[in-house]
Amino acid sequence: MLRDKAYARFKQRLFDGDLKPGQFVSQREICAVVDMKLGPVRDALKRLQAAALVKVIPQRGIQIADVNVKLLRDAFELRATLELHAVRRYAETGDVTALDAVEERMGAIAARARRRFTAELGRDFIRADLAMHQALIANLGNALIAETYRVNADRILLMQLTNRLDSGRLLSAIGEHMEVIAALRRRDGDAAAAALAAHLKAAQRKMMGVA
């Protein structure tokens, strides 16, 4: 449907950096950014507002959601609740051979980061990071959890845009992912959950600007 297309295009422009957190835009400006007509854009804005990615403010326009400490804490609390359940289940029933591709992708990104860190490399890591975490959720086979996670993941992606990734944090995060993967290969749910909890805590602290 056109509204789904408009929604997807808006999110892509947001995560590409064409739209900035806290920025005010008009409906016409959004139409221009996503290259679609007003009708589908208006429908998409309803979903975007429900997902807390935008705010419609009378007399001022549409504000791209800004990041605040409460939103960050709430989003990470929900994320941890879902992912820690999911990683334990993956240790029991997940396809560990599928982790080979994840490990290879992360390793390639780490090698590139050691040579030269770029903003595009940071975006590549964010996409790889999201894919790994989504795989944990997908293994649950629960559509309601998957949809809740997807909406929350969009909020966290928005937060990542305001918090510059550097090579040090990227390499640390990849190391944390490797620990989770190693525990999953051993089918050790407790170790996988502990490694994932440490990874999520480190990511949250980085976003909150805590050294």
Order of alpha helices (4+ residues) and beta strands (2+ residues): alpha-beta-alpha-alpha-beta-beta-alpha-alpha-alpha-alpha-alpha-alpha
